[in-house]
Amino acid sequence: MAATAVAAVSFSLPSAPRGLGPRRRRRRVPSLLRAASTAAPPSPDLSIQLSPRASPPAPANGASTAAGPPVAASFARDRAEDLQAEARAMARAAGATVYSPELLAARYGSRPFKVALRAAEVLSKLGAFGVKLLLDERSGDSSSAKRRARAVELRTILTRLGPTFVKIGQGLSTRPDLCPAEYLEELAELQDSLPTFPDEEAFACIERELGFPLDSIYSTISPSPIAAASLGQVYKARLKYSGKLVAVKVQRPGIEDAIGLDFYLLRGLGFLINKYVDIVTSDVVALMDEFARRVFQELNYVQEGQNARRFKKLYADKQDVLVPDIFWDYTSAKVLTMEWIEGVKLNQQAAIESQGLKVLDLVNIGIQCSLRQLLEYGYFHADPHPGNILATPEGKLAFLDFGMMSETPEDARVAIIGHVVHLVNRDYEAMARDYYALDFLEPDVDVSPIVPALKNFFDDALNATVSELNFKTIVDGLGAVLYQYPFNVPAYYALILRSLTVLEGLALYADPDFKVLAASYPYFAKRLLTDPNPYLRDALIELLFKDGRFRWNRLENLLVQGRQDREFAAKDALQPVLKLLLGPDGEELRVLVVKEAVRVTEAITIGTLIDSYNSAPEFLKPLISSGNPAGPFKFSEAEREQMMELRDQVFRVWGLLRSSNNFDPSLLQPIVQVLQEPEARVLGSRVAGGVTQRLAARLLQQLLRTPPAPGSS
């Protein structure tokens, strides 16, 4: 099944655009779009064939599209023209409505009768549905048929209540851990199968917004929408000037008033919760304002186009991520024209596998892209429901609908990664302190009472490994802690939770045992090993030097996981900690490294001697060991095993580094250069001295120690 973008909108006074005609030449990119099986192809019997009337004016320079200048000059010209077209689109959207509480108060504060009617409508519909569910539970009627009937009823209620409640239903449709299968299937219809508004109104809106007759813009356009969502509906068309297939999204009429009234009511409910519900410690009004601001941004299609452009620049550099182009000359406040994307929704497993694709491979692409969004650049898609993420026939993941976007503050990005490290270390005091950096707590709040609550939850949860935890388990556990203490959850965090829970919900369609954290490990490992950020560097040191002893098994695991990330480079993994080690602030680390270097040298030296003895001919062994059946070394079995295991771990780590992609010994040249500095020579002397003392002590111990009995430990 094919789907297209159904994104955001805006409100502006219509203005006649300039330069809507053929542009000199767009970037030469291969077309990724073909007619979708469910969409009307541009043929006389299934599409409206438009006869030309007045055509939009040609570009000011009058250049023809038949021939083009050299590539470099053409690209520069195309870029300049694209920016000019975007500026014209911004001018058309200059009157778009921007959310503000004052605007809602001014609009609805003097209309109590309308507000009361809407409140009564919402409460009566949802209240009656809740009573029916309660009666079903008391009667013991929980059959699949009954659940299906209730799911259909809920979908109908949310649809009739309008776009605000449709968005709530869209979120629920991706949570198989919250809703039965019957509800998931019915609520999924809210993603792009909503009731449509009259085509005549949509076509009139296009002409009014763009300022030209429909037939002068498109050579064909589908007679009815190929998808309809909460804020608008989408048509498939072919641009007249270039012949390109495009998706044309048109805003629902009267939607601004409907959404504004709902948010006025929800904001009032938030005031009541803040005042009377003590168990909720977050500022509900602030959360409502943030959500409303995002939705009103979705009501500005020019803003959405700019969001798409920025998203594409940041993330579509990866070969498996696709973001559609925006056609600015055909975009305004209430009309968005973008590249047509053919694809299958990510929750349609059978359709995806019929194309030879694997759902979990696509989900993993989505997870890696989402981690880059949330933790690398901080600019993320806050509404990734299945209708907005498509699997293309080429195996790419296409992101659509860029109306609702958000940003993670830079301090919070690294704090989240550090939080995971502290979770692995079960360092609950550090976890509690992380909430300052995450802006959950004011600096003057004492975190000591929070530590036992974190310990009580995670000690039970971490009986399994961290990678076996699902995201919902962590959210629920932290939620219980948040409710008990004076946390103020920032709005960006709520959108992150929404984004990740939706992603996990999509993954659970394909694999009920899927764990987002396990799939995220390669990214976290790469960032910890290679990122020069001081916070992450210190988090890595905490992870590896737990309780003053270097954890080679953790370094080995990080390398194993990090190598699964395409961008991991072994040479980069050697730099951040090394620079601190030899820097002016690295004395504490140098002490730890000297101790570990001595321990490793001893293990390698003695391990090599043990291997040499074991490989010696049998007739020589009694001579070497002076007749001692336990061998020449007076170690207990436990000591011997510890040294051999340490040596083997070191060799495995080195093997992982050597076998990394594009590994070359010359990559170690920066380290060699650093080791030639005076600080490194001093460090080397300390290591050599420590090794000499340790081996001398070990030799004296061997001379004075009574040999252990064979097989003793």
C-alpha positions, 0 to 999 in steps of 0.5 A: 500500500502506498501512503504519502505525507499528511502534515501541518498547516497555517493561517494567512491572508491569501496573496498572489505569488510571483514566479509560480511558473517553470523554474530554470532547473531543479537539482538533478536527482533520480526520481524515487516516486512511482504511482502508488497502488492505492492512489489515483495515477495520472490517467484520463479515467482515474485523474482529473485532466486539467485543461490550461487556462491562465498560466503562472508567469515564467521566471523573471530571467525568462530562462528555458527549462529545455537546456541547462548551464554547467552543473556547478553554475546550475546548482548555485542558480538552483539554490538561489532560486530555491531560497527566493521561492522559499522567501515568497512562500514565507511572504504568503504565510505572513499572517499565520496564526501563532499560539498564545494563551492570551489569544485563546483567552481573548477569543473564547473568554467572552464566549462562555456559552460556546465553551460550555457546549464544547465541554459538555460534548466532550464530557458526555461522549467520553464519559458515556464510553467510560461507563460502557467499559465499566459495565463490560468489565462488571458483566465479564464480557471481554470477548474479542467481538465486544472489544472490536465493537468498543474500539470502533465506537472509540474511533468514531467518538475521537473522530467526531470530537475533532483533530485534538482528540484524533491526535490522542488516538494516533498516539494510542494506536502505536502502543500495543502494550497499552491497548488490545489488538482490536483497539490498535487496528481501529485507532490506526485508521486515525492516521490517514483514513479520517473523514474528508471534507469536500474536494471543491473546498480543497481545490478552491483553497489551492487556487485562493492560496496560490493565486492561480487556476488549478489547471495552470499549476497541475496537469493532473490531480486525483479527483479525491484525497488519497489520504486524510489526517487530523489537520488536512487531506492529501491529493496526488498530482503532477506538476505541469511545468516539470511533470513531477509527481507530488503530494498536495496537502490542503488544510481542513477549513475551520480547523484553527477555531476547533483546535483553539477551543479544545486547547482553551478547555484543556488549559483550564483543566490544567489549572484545576489539576495544578491547583487541586491534584497534589499527586501531579507535580509537573506544571500541567498548564506549561505542558499543555501550552507546549503541546498547543504551540506545537500543534499551532505550528502544524497549522503553518505549512510553510513552517513545516516545509522549513522543518523538512528542509532542516531535517533533510539537511541533518539526517538524510545524508544517510543512504537509508533515510529519505526526506521529500523535497518541498516545492516552495512555489506551490506552497503557502500557509494552507497548501503544501506541495512536496515530492511524492513518496511511494511506500508502506506504513511501518506497521504493515508487516506483511506488505513490507515482507512481500517486497523482500524487506525486513521490518526489524531492519527498518525499525533499527534504521529508525532507532539509529536516526532517532538517536541522532535526532535526540542526542546528536543534533537535538532536532527531532521529529515529535510525531512519528506515528506509522502514517508518518514513517514509510518503508520504500521499495528500495528499503529506505525509511521515509520520514513525512509530516514535519509539522510537530518538531522539537529540540533537545537542549545540548546539556540534556543530550549528553546528560541522557547518555551519562544517565544510561552510564550511571544506570549501568553502574547502578550509581543512583546518586549520580543518576539523581544529580543528572536531574539537575542537568536535565532541568528536572530539578531546581539547583537548590533541591536536595536529591538525597531522598530521591536516591533510595527511590531510584535504588528500590526501583532499579535494583528490582528492574536490573535483575535482568540486564539493562538491555533487556529492559523495555522503554515502557518499564523505565518510563513507568518506574521513573514516573513513579519516582517523579510523582513522589518528589518535586520534579518539573518535567520539561516540555521537551522531555515529554515529546522525547517520551512520545517519540521513543514510545511510539518507536518502541510501539512500532517495533513491538508490532514486528517482535513482541520481545523487541527492546529499544535499549538493546538496539540503541547500544551500538550508538551509545557505545560509539558516542561514549568511545569517540565523543570528545565532550568532557561530560561523556569522556568522564562518563566513560571513565566512570564506566571503565574504572568502577571501584578503582579497577579497570573493567576490561569486559566493559571495554570489550563489550563497548567495542563489540557494540560500537563496531555495529555502528557504521560510523564507528572508527577505532582510531577515534576511540583512542583519543578523548581519554588519552588526551585527559590522561596526559593533560594537566587535569589527568593526575587521578586518571594517571594513578589508575592507569599506572596501577592497571598497566602494572597489573596487565604487564604482570598478567601478560608476562606470567601468562606467556611464561605459563604458556611456554611451560605448558608447550614444553616437551613433557620430559623437560617439565620436571626439570623446569619445575624442580619436580613440583607436579603443580608446575614451576609457579607457586600460584593458587588456581584462582590466581592463575585463572585471574591472570590468564583471564585478564591477559585474554581480555586484553588480547581480545580488546586489541583484536577488536581494535585491529579487526575494525573496519579500515584499521591501519597501524598508521592510525595510531600515529597520533598516539605515538606523537602524544607519547613522545611528549614529556608527560607521557615519558614521565607516565612511562617511567612510572609504569616501568617502575611499577612493573619492576617492583611488582615482578620483583615482589612476585619473584620474592613471593615465589621463592618464599611461598610454600607450593600449593597442593595440586588442584587446590584453589 
